[in-house]
Amino acid sequence: MLFKKKDKESKPKKEKKVPVMKVGTHKKTVIALWLVLIASVSFGVYKNFTAIDMHTVHEKEVIEQRIIDTNKIENFVKAFAKSYYSWSNTQESIEKRTAAINQYLTKSLQDLNVDTVRQDIPTSSTVTDVKIWEVEAVGTDDFIVVYSVDQTVTEGETSIGYTSAYMVVVHVDGDGNMVITQNPIISSIPTKSGYEPKVKESDGTVDAATTEEVTEFLETFFKLYPTATEKELAYYVSGNVLEPVNCDYVFSELVNPIFVKDGEHPLPHARQPPVVESPSLLSLAPTLS
């Protein structure tokens, strides 16, 4: 009996498993991240529905400017000054002055000015002029007034003229009534300025030949101008910048003309000569008959 050797059955090869890292939802960090995500989304949805429409408001402060007629204040102070700086050393004159200035002063200032002028003062004074130099608002109802007084002070046979500056404070109530709340104090007024305007001079942009041509042109024009017709002026003047005067005048001279170049074309011609600047360009005098 023959026995056949049985072949061994080949066993299937096992596949090599690839290691996979699994992150389970049960991990605490994952749960915490999910909670943060859910909370942020929920908060965003909530804010979207409950958001307040906000916008920037730019506030503007409007300062109301009051136009105040200072003529009344000026006249009030002028009338006061004429009475205050006029006096005589007679009892009648003193009483008259006191009654006059009391119409402008507060009660406390009236008491303060009772003895400003007495009979034993050897001088008398008359006011020749009062000028108002400045009215400045202080707050809403008070005004500082700067003024000057021209007065003549006489002592015996001698009279001397003075000009002095003073300042008072005037209160204006709601009805427009006024009262002086501060006695006159010495102030100052503007004096003559030492300013002298810079004298214009020719800047050398126009040469001597052109200057001579322009001078001749202008002298010819101004000799013709007083009696020139509109048609004649059209040759010398651009447009209608000069109207015919038709007067019996005689041209005298060009006084201190100053020649400067105007633009890129300084050469003169009939309608656009170079600019001539002078404070007194034309001197005209009526013809003597």
Secondary structure, DSSP 8 states (H G I E B T S, - for coil): ------------------------TT-HHHHHHHHHHHHHHHHHHHHHHH--------------------HHHHHHHHHHHHHHT-B-SSHHHHHHHHHHHTTTB-HHHHHHTTTSS-TT--EEEEEEEEEEEEEEEETTTEEEEEEEEEEEEEETTEEEEEEEEEEEEEEE-TTS-EEEEEEEEE-----------------S-S-HHHHHHHHHHHHHHHHHGGG--HHHHHHHSSTTSS------EEE----S-EE---TT--S--SS----EE-TT---EEE---
